[in-house]
Amino acid sequence: VCSSDLFQGRESDVIYISLVRSNENGVIGFLKDYRRLNVALTRAKLKLVVIGDSATLGADDFYKGFIEFCQENNFYKSAWEYLGV
């Protein structure tokens, strides 16, 4: 397990990214440093899994665009789908 800062310059077959912000105000805090996400997204060789609260992240234009891209390309899965709800 590494932060994106510690992982910079390395690659791995599978990368899991946790975007840990979740709140009703849409405040994303340190996730506003988009360079960190860029580092994380470009390090996966075979599979990339991004876990986050789309309601909180979607309040930010950058992450909203990322979420829309994932939905349009059928990369997006909701936790509710896995719960069978």
PDB file of N, CA, C and O in Angstrom:
ATOM      1  N   VAL A   1       0.851  -1.168   0.000  1.00  0.00           N
ATOM      2  CA  VAL A   1       0.000   0.000   0.000  1.00  0.00           C
ATOM      3  C   VAL A   1       0.892   1.224   0.000  1.00  0.00           C
ATOM      4  O   VAL A   1       1.779   1.355   0.843  1.00  0.00           O
ATOM      5  N   CYS A   2       0.658   2.122  -0.946  1.00  0.00           N
ATOM      6  CA  CYS A   2       1.452   3.344  -1.056  1.00  0.00           C
ATOM      7  C   CYS A   2       0.538   4.528  -1.328  1.00  0.00           C
ATOM      8  O   CYS A   2      -0.555   4.375  -1.874  1.00  0.00           O
ATOM      9  N   SER A   3       0.999   5.699  -0.943  1.00  0.00           N
ATOM     10  CA  SER A   3       0.319   6.912  -1.384  1.00  0.00           C
ATOM     11  C   SER A   3       0.787   7.190  -2.807  1.00  0.00           C
ATOM     12  O   SER A   3       1.784   6.621  -3.253  1.00  0.00           O
ATOM     13  N   SER A   4       0.079   8.057  -3.523  1.00  0.00           N
ATOM     14  CA  SER A   4       0.492   8.359  -4.897  1.00  0.00           C
ATOM     15  C   SER A   4       1.866   9.014  -4.907  1.00  0.00           C
ATOM     16  O   SER A   4       2.618   8.849  -5.868  1.00  0.00           O
ATOM     17  N   ASP A   5       2.206   9.753  -3.859  1.00  0.00           N
ATOM     18  CA  ASP A   5       3.521  10.385  -3.784  1.00  0.00           C
ATOM     19  C   ASP A   5       4.626   9.335  -3.704  1.00  0.00           C
ATOM     20  O   ASP A   5       5.652   9.467  -4.371  1.00  0.00           O
ATOM     21  N   LEU A   6       4.428   8.309  -2.907  1.00  0.00           N
ATOM     22  CA  LEU A   6       5.437   7.263  -2.754  1.00  0.00           C
ATOM     23  C   LEU A   6       5.497   6.350  -3.973  1.00  0.00           C
ATOM     24  O   LEU A   6       6.525   5.721  -4.225  1.00  0.00           O
ATOM     25  N   PHE A   7       4.412   6.273  -4.725  1.00  0.00           N
ATOM     26  CA  PHE A   7       4.317   5.360  -5.858  1.00  0.00           C
ATOM     27  C   PHE A   7       4.848   5.973  -7.146  1.00  0.00           C
ATOM     28  O   PHE A   7       5.045   5.264  -8.133  1.00  0.00           O
ATOM     29  N   GLN A   8       5.079   7.260  -7.147  1.00  0.00           N
ATOM     30  CA  GLN A   8       5.481   7.960  -8.372  1.00  0.00           C
ATOM     31  C   GLN A   8       6.722   7.319  -8.981  1.00  0.00           C
ATOM     32  O   GLN A   8       7.698   7.038  -8.285  1.00  0.00           O
ATOM     33  N   GLY A   9       6.669   7.093 -10.291  1.00  0.00           N
ATOM     34  CA  GLY A   9       7.781   6.507 -11.009  1.00  0.00           C
ATOM     35  C   GLY A   9       7.739   4.987 -11.071  1.00  0.00           C
ATOM     36  O   GLY A   9       8.573   4.383 -11.744  1.00  0.00           O
ATOM     37  N   ARG A  10       6.796   4.357 -10.392  1.00  0.00           N
ATOM     38  CA  ARG A  10       6.674   2.903 -10.407  1.00  0.00           C
ATOM     39  C   ARG A  10       5.361   2.515 -11.069  1.00  0.00           C
ATOM     40  O   ARG A  10       4.445   3.330 -11.180  1.00  0.00           O
ATOM     41  N   GLU A  11       5.279   1.271 -11.504  1.00  0.00           N
ATOM     42  CA  GLU A  11       4.058   0.734 -12.096  1.00  0.00           C
ATOM     43  C   GLU A  11       3.689  -0.559 -11.386  1.00  0.00           C
ATOM     44  O   GLU A  11       4.508  -1.167 -10.697  1.00  0.00           O
ATOM     45  N   SER A  12       2.442  -0.962 -11.569  1.00  0.00           N
ATOM     46  CA  SER A  12       1.970  -2.231 -11.022  1.00  0.00           C
ATOM     47  C   SER A  12       0.901  -2.775 -11.954  1.00  0.00           C
ATOM     48  O   SER A  12       0.259  -2.013 -12.676  1.00  0.00           O
ATOM     49  N   ASP A  13       0.706  -4.093 -11.942  1.00  0.00           N
ATOM     50  CA  ASP A  13      -0.311  -4.691 -12.804  1.00  0.00           C
ATOM     51  C   ASP A  13      -1.699  -4.166 -12.450  1.00  0.00           C
ATOM     52  O   ASP A  13      -2.478  -3.810 -13.334  1.00  0.00           O
ATOM     53  N   VAL A  14      -2.000  -4.122 -11.162  1.00  0.00           N
ATOM     54  CA  VAL A  14      -3.314  -3.684 -10.697  1.00  0.00           C
ATOM     55  C   VAL A  14      -3.127  -2.555  -9.690  1.00  0.00           C
ATOM     56  O   VAL A  14      -2.299  -2.650  -8.783  1.00  0.00           O
ATOM     57  N   ILE A  15      -3.893  -1.499  -9.855  1.00  0.00           N
ATOM     58  CA  ILE A  15      -3.861  -0.362  -8.938  1.00  0.00           C
ATOM     59  C   ILE A  15      -5.270  -0.131  -8.407  1.00  0.00           C
ATOM     60  O   ILE A  15      -6.227  -0.054  -9.176  1.00  0.00           O
ATOM     61  N   TYR A  16      -5.388  -0.022  -7.102  1.00  0.00           N
ATOM     62  CA  TYR A  16      -6.625   0.378  -6.438  1.00  0.00           C
ATOM     63  C   TYR A  16      -6.403   1.778  -5.887  1.00  0.00           C
ATOM     64  O   TYR A  16      -5.427   2.029  -5.180  1.00  0.00           O
ATOM     65  N   ILE A  17      -7.312   2.685  -6.215  1.00  0.00           N
ATOM     66  CA  ILE A  17      -7.223   4.055  -5.722  1.00  0.00           C
ATOM     67  C   ILE A  17      -8.450   4.333  -4.868  1.00  0.00           C
ATOM     68  O   ILE A  17      -9.583   4.145  -5.313  1.00  0.00           O
ATOM     69  N   SER A  18      -8.224   4.772  -3.667  1.00  0.00           N
ATOM     70  CA  SER A  18      -9.319   5.157  -2.786  1.00  0.00           C
ATOM     71  C   SER A  18      -9.376   6.669  -2.692  1.00  0.00           C
ATOM     72  O   SER A  18      -8.457   7.305  -2.176  1.00  0.00           O
ATOM     73  N   LEU A  19     -10.458   7.241  -3.194  1.00  0.00           N
ATOM     74  CA  LEU A  19     -10.695   8.683  -3.082  1.00  0.00           C
ATOM     75  C   LEU A  19     -11.581   8.868  -1.857  1.00  0.00           C
ATOM     76  O   LEU A  19     -12.806   8.789  -1.949  1.00  0.00           O
ATOM     77  N   VAL A  20     -10.972   9.109  -0.741  1.00  0.00           N
ATOM     78  CA  VAL A  20     -11.556   8.885   0.578  1.00  0.00           C
ATOM     79  C   VAL A  20     -12.524   9.953   1.075  1.00  0.00           C
ATOM     80  O   VAL A  20     -12.990   9.862   2.211  1.00  0.00           O
ATOM     81  N   ARG A  21     -12.834  10.927   0.295  1.00  0.00           N
ATOM     82  CA  ARG A  21     -13.724  11.990   0.756  1.00  0.00           C
ATOM     83  C   ARG A  21     -15.187  11.617   0.549  1.00  0.00           C
ATOM     84  O   ARG A  21     -15.575  11.137  -0.516  1.00  0.00           O
ATOM     85  N   SER A  22     -15.984  11.843   1.575  1.00  0.00           N
ATOM     86  CA  SER A  22     -17.418  11.608   1.491  1.00  0.00           C
ATOM     87  C   SER A  22     -18.113  12.523   2.488  1.00  0.00           C
ATOM     88  O   SER A  22     -17.960  12.374   3.700  1.00  0.00           O
ATOM     89  N   ASN A  23     -18.881  13.476   1.957  1.00  0.00           N
ATOM     90  CA  ASN A  23     -19.616  14.386   2.831  1.00  0.00           C
ATOM     91  C   ASN A  23     -20.729  15.044   2.032  1.00  0.00           C
ATOM     92  O   ASN A  23     -20.712  15.035   0.801  1.00  0.00           O
ATOM     93  N   GLU A  24     -21.677  15.603   2.727  1.00  0.00           N
ATOM     94  CA  GLU A  24     -22.844  16.217   2.079  1.00  0.00           C
ATOM     95  C   GLU A  24     -22.521  17.559   1.429  1.00  0.00           C
ATOM     96  O   GLU A  24     -23.299  18.050   0.612  1.00  0.00           O
ATOM     97  N   ASN A  25     -21.385  18.156   1.779  1.00  0.00           N
ATOM     98  CA  ASN A  25     -21.029  19.474   1.251  1.00  0.00           C
ATOM     99  C   ASN A  25     -20.213  19.419  -0.029  1.00  0.00           C
ATOM    100  O   ASN A  25     -19.957  20.458  -0.637  1.00  0.00           O
ATOM    101  N   GLY A  26     -19.799  18.234  -0.452  1.00  0.00           N
ATOM    102  CA  GLY A  26     -18.999  18.106  -1.671  1.00  0.00           C
ATOM    103  C   GLY A  26     -17.584  18.629  -1.511  1.00  0.00           C
ATOM    104  O   GLY A  26     -16.952  19.004  -2.498  1.00  0.00           O
ATOM    105  N   VAL A  27     -17.072  18.661  -0.283  1.00  0.00           N
ATOM    106  CA  VAL A  27     -15.718  19.150  -0.019  1.00  0.00           C
ATOM    107  C   VAL A  27     -14.740  17.999  -0.244  1.00  0.00           C
ATOM    108  O   VAL A  27     -14.845  16.954   0.399  1.00  0.00           O
ATOM    109  N   ILE A  28     -13.782  18.195  -1.166  1.00  0.00           N
ATOM    110  CA  ILE A  28     -12.871  17.101  -1.496  1.00  0.00           C
ATOM    111  C   ILE A  28     -11.474  17.270  -0.907  1.00  0.00           C
ATOM    112  O   ILE A  28     -10.644  16.371  -1.043  1.00  0.00           O
ATOM    113  N   GLY A  29     -11.199  18.375  -0.269  1.00  0.00           N
ATOM    114  CA  GLY A  29      -9.931  18.562   0.434  1.00  0.00           C
ATOM    115  C   GLY A  29      -8.713  18.351  -0.441  1.00  0.00           C
ATOM    116  O   GLY A  29      -8.598  18.946  -1.512  1.00  0.00           O
ATOM    117  N   PHE A  30      -7.791  17.493   0.019  1.00  0.00           N
ATOM    118  CA  PHE A  30      -6.525  17.281  -0.697  1.00  0.00           C
ATOM    119  C   PHE A  30      -6.705  16.651  -2.069  1.00  0.00           C
ATOM    120  O   PHE A  30      -5.768  16.666  -2.867  1.00  0.00           O
ATOM    121  N   LEU A  31      -7.863  16.102  -2.369  1.00  0.00           N
ATOM    122  CA  LEU A  31      -8.100  15.539  -3.694  1.00  0.00           C
ATOM    123  C   LEU A  31      -8.134  16.627  -4.764  1.00  0.00           C
ATOM    124  O   LEU A  31      -8.126  16.325  -5.958  1.00  0.00           O
ATOM    125  N   LYS A  32      -8.172  17.880  -4.346  1.00  0.00           N
ATOM    126  CA  LYS A  32      -8.164  19.006  -5.271  1.00  0.00           C
ATOM    127  C   LYS A  32      -6.829  19.106  -6.011  1.00  0.00           C
ATOM    128  O   LYS A  32      -6.744  19.770  -7.044  1.00  0.00           O
ATOM    129  N   ASP A  33      -5.793  18.455  -5.493  1.00  0.00           N
ATOM    130  CA  ASP A  33      -4.510  18.405  -6.188  1.00  0.00           C
ATOM    131  C   ASP A  33      -4.603  17.311  -7.254  1.00  0.00           C
ATOM    132  O   ASP A  33      -4.283  16.151  -6.996  1.00  0.00           O
ATOM    133  N   TYR A  34      -5.039  17.691  -8.438  1.00  0.00           N
ATOM    134  CA  TYR A  34      -5.331  16.745  -9.508  1.00  0.00           C
ATOM    135  C   TYR A  34      -4.087  15.999  -9.998  1.00  0.00           C
ATOM    136  O   TYR A  34      -4.204  14.929 -10.596  1.00  0.00           O
ATOM    137  N   ARG A  35      -2.912  16.548  -9.751  1.00  0.00           N
ATOM    138  CA  ARG A  35      -1.677  15.874 -10.166  1.00  0.00           C
ATOM    139  C   ARG A  35      -1.554  14.516  -9.489  1.00  0.00           C
ATOM    140  O   ARG A  35      -1.020  13.577 -10.079  1.00  0.00           O
ATOM    141  N   ARG A  36      -2.044  14.402  -8.254  1.00  0.00           N
ATOM    142  CA  ARG A  36      -1.971  13.129  -7.538  1.00  0.00           C
ATOM    143  C   ARG A  36      -2.793  12.059  -8.261  1.00  0.00           C
ATOM    144  O   ARG A  36      -2.362  10.912  -8.382  1.00  0.00           O
ATOM    145  N   LEU A  37      -3.965  12.438  -8.733  1.00  0.00           N
ATOM    146  CA  LEU A  37      -4.795  11.473  -9.454  1.00  0.00           C
ATOM    147  C   LEU A  37      -4.125  11.090 -10.766  1.00  0.00           C
ATOM    148  O   LEU A  37      -4.157   9.924 -11.159  1.00  0.00           O
ATOM    149  N   ASN A  38      -3.525  12.047 -11.440  1.00  0.00           N
ATOM    150  CA  ASN A  38      -2.832  11.758 -12.690  1.00  0.00           C
ATOM    151  C   ASN A  38      -1.732  10.725 -12.471  1.00  0.00           C
ATOM    152  O   ASN A  38      -1.599   9.787 -13.256  1.00  0.00           O
ATOM    153  N   VAL A  39      -0.952  10.889 -11.421  1.00  0.00           N
ATOM    154  CA  VAL A  39       0.102   9.921 -11.105  1.00  0.00           C
ATOM    155  C   VAL A  39      -0.509   8.546 -10.884  1.00  0.00           C
ATOM    156  O   VAL A  39      -0.023   7.552 -11.424  1.00  0.00           O
ATOM    157  N   ALA A  40      -1.565   8.487 -10.099  1.00  0.00           N
ATOM    158  CA  ALA A  40      -2.188   7.206  -9.760  1.00  0.00           C
ATOM    159  C   ALA A  40      -2.794   6.533 -10.999  1.00  0.00           C
ATOM    160  O   ALA A  40      -2.633   5.328 -11.188  1.00  0.00           O
ATOM    161  N   LEU A  41      -3.483   7.300 -11.834  1.00  0.00           N
ATOM    162  CA  LEU A  41      -4.171   6.724 -12.996  1.00  0.00           C
ATOM    163  C   LEU A  41      -3.214   6.150 -14.028  1.00  0.00           C
ATOM    164  O   LEU A  41      -3.563   5.220 -14.755  1.00  0.00           O
ATOM    165  N   THR A  42      -2.022   6.695 -14.093  1.00  0.00           N
ATOM    166  CA  THR A  42      -1.100   6.284 -15.152  1.00  0.00           C
ATOM    167  C   THR A  42      -0.157   5.177 -14.727  1.00  0.00           C
ATOM    168  O   THR A  42       0.767   4.859 -15.477  1.00  0.00           O
ATOM    169  N   ARG A  43      -0.342   4.572 -13.563  1.00  0.00           N
ATOM    170  CA  ARG A  43       0.580   3.552 -13.059  1.00  0.00           C
ATOM    171  C   ARG A  43       0.075   2.120 -13.205  1.00  0.00           C
ATOM    172  O   ARG A  43       0.826   1.179 -12.951  1.00  0.00           O
ATOM    173  N   ALA A  44      -1.167   1.938 -13.605  1.00  0.00           N
ATOM    174  CA  ALA A  44      -1.722   0.588 -13.743  1.00  0.00           C
ATOM    175  C   ALA A  44      -1.395   0.018 -15.121  1.00  0.00           C
ATOM    176  O   ALA A  44      -1.629   0.667 -16.140  1.00  0.00           O
ATOM    177  N   LYS A  45      -0.854  -1.196 -15.145  1.00  0.00           N
ATOM    178  CA  LYS A  45      -0.552  -1.855 -16.420  1.00  0.00           C
ATOM    179  C   LYS A  45      -1.764  -2.597 -16.975  1.00  0.00           C
ATOM    180  O   LYS A  45      -2.021  -2.548 -18.178  1.00  0.00           O
ATOM    181  N   LEU A  46      -2.518  -3.291 -16.100  1.00  0.00           N
ATOM    182  CA  LEU A  46      -3.604  -4.149 -16.563  1.00  0.00           C
ATOM    183  C   LEU A  46      -4.985  -3.729 -16.072  1.00  0.00           C
ATOM    184  O   LEU A  46      -5.959  -3.805 -16.820  1.00  0.00           O
ATOM    185  N   LYS A  47      -5.074  -3.290 -14.827  1.00  0.00           N
ATOM    186  CA  LYS A  47      -6.382  -2.990 -14.261  1.00  0.00           C
ATOM    187  C   LYS A  47      -6.272  -1.832 -13.283  1.00  0.00           C
ATOM    188  O   LYS A  47      -5.333  -1.752 -12.490  1.00  0.00           O
ATOM    189  N   LEU A  48      -7.248  -0.938 -13.355  1.00  0.00           N
ATOM    190  CA  LEU A  48      -7.332   0.208 -12.453  1.00  0.00           C
ATOM    191  C   LEU A  48      -8.700   0.203 -11.803  1.00  0.00           C
ATOM    192  O   LEU A  48      -9.718   0.136 -12.493  1.00  0.00           O
ATOM    193  N   VAL A  49      -8.734   0.273 -10.482  1.00  0.00           N
ATOM    194  CA  VAL A  49      -9.987   0.330  -9.741  1.00  0.00           C
ATOM    195  C   VAL A  49      -9.961   1.607  -8.912  1.00  0.00           C
ATOM    196  O   VAL A  49      -9.064   1.806  -8.093  1.00  0.00           O
ATOM    197  N   VAL A  50     -10.951   2.470  -9.128  1.00  0.00           N
ATOM    198  CA  VAL A  50     -11.066   3.719  -8.376  1.00  0.00           C
ATOM    199  C   VAL A  50     -12.313   3.611  -7.510  1.00  0.00           C
ATOM    200  O   VAL A  50     -13.405   3.343  -8.010  1.00  0.00           O
ATOM    201  N   ILE A  51     -12.141   3.822  -6.212  1.00  0.00           N
ATOM    202  CA  ILE A  51     -13.249   3.718  -5.270  1.00  0.00           C
ATOM    203  C   ILE A  51     -13.471   5.099  -4.660  1.00  0.00           C
ATOM    204  O   ILE A  51     -12.537   5.727  -4.164  1.00  0.00           O
ATOM    205  N   GLY A  52     -14.714   5.561  -4.703  1.00  0.00           N
ATOM    206  CA  GLY A  52     -15.010   6.872  -4.132  1.00  0.00           C
ATOM    207  C   GLY A  52     -16.501   7.124  -4.084  1.00  0.00           C
ATOM    208  O   GLY A  52     -17.298   6.359  -4.628  1.00  0.00           O
ATOM    209  N   ASP A  53     -16.859   8.193  -3.435  1.00  0.00           N
ATOM    210  CA  ASP A  53     -18.254   8.619  -3.324  1.00  0.00           C
ATOM    211  C   ASP A  53     -18.559   9.559  -4.486  1.00  0.00           C
ATOM    212  O   ASP A  53     -18.138  10.716  -4.484  1.00  0.00           O
ATOM    213  N   SER A  54     -19.288   9.060  -5.472  1.00  0.00           N
ATOM    214  CA  SER A  54     -19.536   9.862  -6.680  1.00  0.00           C
ATOM    215  C   SER A  54     -20.352  11.116  -6.384  1.00  0.00           C
ATOM    216  O   SER A  54     -20.238  12.103  -7.111  1.00  0.00           O
ATOM    217  N   ALA A  55     -21.165  11.099  -5.343  1.00  0.00           N
ATOM    218  CA  ALA A  55     -21.934  12.303  -4.995  1.00  0.00           C
ATOM    219  C   ALA A  55     -21.003  13.410  -4.503  1.00  0.00           C
ATOM    220  O   ALA A  55     -21.150  14.565  -4.903  1.00  0.00           O
ATOM    221  N   THR A  56     -20.060  13.071  -3.650  1.00  0.00           N
ATOM    222  CA  THR A  56     -19.102  14.065  -3.161  1.00  0.00           C
ATOM    223  C   THR A  56     -18.156  14.478  -4.272  1.00  0.00           C
ATOM    224  O   THR A  56     -17.956  15.670  -4.504  1.00  0.00           O
ATOM    225  N   LEU A  57     -17.576  13.519  -4.955  1.00  0.00           N
ATOM    226  CA  LEU A  57     -16.603  13.824  -6.009  1.00  0.00           C
ATOM    227  C   LEU A  57     -17.249  14.578  -7.167  1.00  0.00           C
ATOM    228  O   LEU A  57     -16.619  15.448  -7.769  1.00  0.00           O
ATOM    229  N   GLY A  58     -18.499  14.251  -7.481  1.00  0.00           N
ATOM    230  CA  GLY A  58     -19.193  14.894  -8.592  1.00  0.00           C
ATOM    231  C   GLY A  58     -19.492  16.365  -8.378  1.00  0.00           C
ATOM    232  O   GLY A  58     -19.871  17.060  -9.320  1.00  0.00           O
ATOM    233  N   ALA A  59     -19.327  16.853  -7.155  1.00  0.00           N
ATOM    234  CA  ALA A  59     -19.508  18.283  -6.885  1.00  0.00           C
ATOM    235  C   ALA A  59     -18.341  19.103  -7.443  1.00  0.00           C
ATOM    236  O   ALA A  59     -18.449  20.320  -7.590  1.00  0.00           O
ATOM    237  N   ASP A  60     -17.233  18.437  -7.753  1.00  0.00           N
ATOM    238  CA  ASP A  60     -16.058  19.080  -8.337  1.00  0.00           C
ATOM    239  C   ASP A  60     -16.081  18.846  -9.845  1.00  0.00           C
ATOM    240  O   ASP A  60     -16.290  17.714 -10.281  1.00  0.00           O
ATOM    241  N   ASP A  61     -15.873  19.878 -10.645  1.00  0.00           N
ATOM    242  CA  ASP A  61     -15.963  19.764 -12.107  1.00  0.00           C
ATOM    243  C   ASP A  61     -14.992  18.728 -12.681  1.00  0.00           C
ATOM    244  O   ASP A  61     -15.351  17.975 -13.586  1.00  0.00           O
ATOM    245  N   PHE A  62     -13.773  18.691 -12.159  1.00  0.00           N
ATOM    246  CA  PHE A  62     -12.777  17.749 -12.661  1.00  0.00           C
ATOM    247  C   PHE A  62     -13.233  16.306 -12.445  1.00  0.00           C
ATOM    248  O   PHE A  62     -13.241  15.502 -13.377  1.00  0.00           O
ATOM    249  N   TYR A  63     -13.606  15.994 -11.226  1.00  0.00           N
ATOM    250  CA  TYR A  63     -14.052  14.630 -10.916  1.00  0.00           C
ATOM    251  C   TYR A  63     -15.395  14.312 -11.559  1.00  0.00           C
ATOM    252  O   TYR A  63     -15.656  13.163 -11.915  1.00  0.00           O
ATOM    253  N   LYS A  64     -16.243  15.313 -11.711  1.00  0.00           N
ATOM    254  CA  LYS A  64     -17.513  15.101 -12.409  1.00  0.00           C
ATOM    255  C   LYS A  64     -17.243  14.637 -13.840  1.00  0.00           C
ATOM    256  O   LYS A  64     -17.889  13.713 -14.334  1.00  0.00           O
ATOM    257  N   GLY A  65     -16.287  15.284 -14.499  1.00  0.00           N
ATOM    258  CA  GLY A  65     -15.910  14.874 -15.853  1.00  0.00           C
ATOM    259  C   GLY A  65     -15.346  13.468 -15.896  1.00  0.00           C
ATOM    260  O   GLY A  65     -15.635  12.705 -16.817  1.00  0.00           O
ATOM    261  N   PHE A  66     -14.541  13.123 -14.899  1.00  0.00           N
ATOM    262  CA  PHE A  66     -13.973  11.777 -14.807  1.00  0.00           C
ATOM    263  C   PHE A  66     -15.081  10.736 -14.632  1.00  0.00           C
ATOM    264  O   PHE A  66     -15.066   9.688 -15.277  1.00  0.00           O
ATOM    265  N   ILE A  67     -16.035  11.034 -13.757  1.00  0.00           N
ATOM    266  CA  ILE A  67     -17.153  10.114 -13.508  1.00  0.00           C
ATOM    267  C   ILE A  67     -18.000   9.954 -14.770  1.00  0.00           C
ATOM    268  O   ILE A  67     -18.398   8.841 -15.114  1.00  0.00           O
ATOM    269  N   GLU A  68     -18.275  11.054 -15.456  1.00  0.00           N
ATOM    270  CA  GLU A  68     -19.060  10.993 -16.698  1.00  0.00           C
ATOM    271  C   GLU A  68     -18.338  10.170 -17.765  1.00  0.00           C
ATOM    272  O   GLU A  68     -18.960   9.381 -18.476  1.00  0.00           O
ATOM    273  N   PHE A  69     -17.022  10.360 -17.871  1.00  0.00           N
ATOM    274  CA  PHE A  69     -16.231   9.570 -18.820  1.00  0.00           C
ATOM    275  C   PHE A  69     -16.365   8.081 -18.506  1.00  0.00           C
ATOM    276  O   PHE A  69     -16.573   7.266 -19.404  1.00  0.00           O
ATOM    277  N   CYS A  70     -16.245   7.738 -17.234  1.00  0.00           N
ATOM    278  CA  CYS A  70     -16.352   6.329 -16.822  1.00  0.00           C
ATOM    279  C   CYS A  70     -17.739   5.769 -17.124  1.00  0.00           C
ATOM    280  O   CYS A  70     -17.865   4.630 -17.573  1.00  0.00           O
ATOM    281  N   GLN A  71     -18.783   6.567 -16.879  1.00  0.00           N
ATOM    282  CA  GLN A  71     -20.147   6.117 -17.165  1.00  0.00           C
ATOM    283  C   GLN A  71     -20.364   5.921 -18.657  1.00  0.00           C
ATOM    284  O   GLN A  71     -20.937   4.915 -19.077  1.00  0.00           O
ATOM    285  N   GLU A  72     -19.910   6.875 -19.456  1.00  0.00           N
ATOM    286  CA  GLU A  72     -20.089   6.804 -20.908  1.00  0.00           C
ATOM    287  C   GLU A  72     -19.373   5.610 -21.523  1.00  0.00           C
ATOM    288  O   GLU A  72     -19.810   5.088 -22.549  1.00  0.00           O
ATOM    289  N   ASN A  73     -18.289   5.176 -20.915  1.00  0.00           N
ATOM    290  CA  ASN A  73     -17.497   4.067 -21.438  1.00  0.00           C
ATOM    291  C   ASN A  73     -17.756   2.754 -20.705  1.00  0.00           C
ATOM    292  O   ASN A  73     -17.011   1.785 -20.851  1.00  0.00           O
ATOM    293  N   ASN A  74     -18.827   2.742 -19.916  1.00  0.00           N
ATOM    294  CA  ASN A  74     -19.247   1.550 -19.184  1.00  0.00           C
ATOM    295  C   ASN A  74     -18.178   1.028 -18.216  1.00  0.00           C
ATOM    296  O   ASN A  74     -18.045  -0.178 -18.008  1.00  0.00           O
ATOM    297  N   PHE A  75     -17.416   1.970 -17.627  1.00  0.00           N
ATOM    298  CA  PHE A  75     -16.415   1.615 -16.628  1.00  0.00           C
ATOM    299  C   PHE A  75     -16.948   1.802 -15.216  1.00  0.00           C
ATOM    300  O   PHE A  75     -16.343   1.331 -14.253  1.00  0.00           O
ATOM    301  N   TYR A  76     -18.067   2.481 -15.092  1.00  0.00           N
ATOM    302  CA  TYR A  76     -18.604   2.879 -13.782  1.00  0.00           C
ATOM    303  C   TYR A  76     -19.498   1.787 -13.213  1.00  0.00           C
ATOM    304  O   TYR A  76     -20.376   1.272 -13.905  1.00  0.00           O
ATOM    305  N   LYS A  77     -19.276   1.440 -11.967  1.00  0.00           N
ATOM    306  CA  LYS A  77     -20.148   0.515 -11.253  1.00  0.00           C
ATOM    307  C   LYS A  77     -20.486   1.151  -9.920  1.00  0.00           C
ATOM    308  O   LYS A  77     -19.604   1.657  -9.226  1.00  0.00           O
ATOM    309  N   SER A  78     -21.739   1.127  -9.565  1.00  0.00           N
ATOM    310  CA  SER A  78     -22.177   1.652  -8.284  1.00  0.00           C
ATOM    311  C   SER A  78     -22.083   0.570  -7.216  1.00  0.00           C
ATOM    312  O   SER A  78     -22.265  -0.613  -7.506  1.00  0.00           O
ATOM    313  N   ALA A  79     -21.803   0.970  -5.994  1.00  0.00           N
ATOM    314  CA  ALA A  79     -21.796   0.009  -4.880  1.00  0.00           C
ATOM    315  C   ALA A  79     -23.141  -0.681  -4.774  1.00  0.00           C
ATOM    316  O   ALA A  79     -23.220  -1.843  -4.374  1.00  0.00           O
ATOM    317  N   TRP A  80     -24.200   0.033  -5.131  1.00  0.00           N
ATOM    318  CA  TRP A  80     -25.551  -0.530  -5.051  1.00  0.00           C
ATOM    319  C   TRP A  80     -25.694  -1.732  -5.979  1.00  0.00           C
ATOM    320  O   TRP A  80     -26.437  -2.661  -5.663  1.00  0.00           O
ATOM    321  N   GLU A  81     -25.001  -1.734  -7.114  1.00  0.00           N
ATOM    322  CA  GLU A  81     -25.055  -2.875  -8.020  1.00  0.00           C
ATOM    323  C   GLU A  81     -24.491  -4.132  -7.369  1.00  0.00           C
ATOM    324  O   GLU A  81     -25.005  -5.231  -7.579  1.00  0.00           O
ATOM    325  N   TYR A  82     -23.453  -3.970  -6.592  1.00  0.00           N
ATOM    326  CA  TYR A  82     -22.833  -5.115  -5.920  1.00  0.00           C
ATOM    327  C   TYR A  82     -23.669  -5.603  -4.739  1.00  0.00           C
ATOM    328  O   TYR A  82     -23.568  -6.759  -4.329  1.00  0.00           O
ATOM    329  N   LEU A  83     -24.487  -4.714  -4.205  1.00  0.00           N
ATOM    330  CA  LEU A  83     -25.345  -5.084  -3.086  1.00  0.00           C
ATOM    331  C   LEU A  83     -26.675  -5.666  -3.546  1.00  0.00           C
ATOM    332  O   LEU A  83     -27.460  -6.171  -2.743  1.00  0.00           O
ATOM    333  N   GLY A  84     -26.917  -5.587  -4.871  1.00  0.00           N
ATOM    334  CA  GLY A  84     -28.160  -6.115  -5.408  1.00  0.00           C
ATOM    335  C   GLY A  84     -29.358  -5.229  -5.144  1.00  0.00           C
ATOM    336  O   GLY A  84     -30.496  -5.697  -5.156  1.00  0.00           O
ATOM    337  N   VAL A  85     -29.105  -3.944  -4.906  1.00  0.00           N
ATOM    338  CA  VAL A  85     -30.203  -2.998  -4.606  1.00  0.00           C
ATOM    339  C   VAL A  85     -30.613  -2.301  -5.875  1.00  0.00           C
ATOM    340  O   VAL A  85     -31.517  -1.466  -5.857  1.00  0.00           O
TER     341      VAL A  85
END
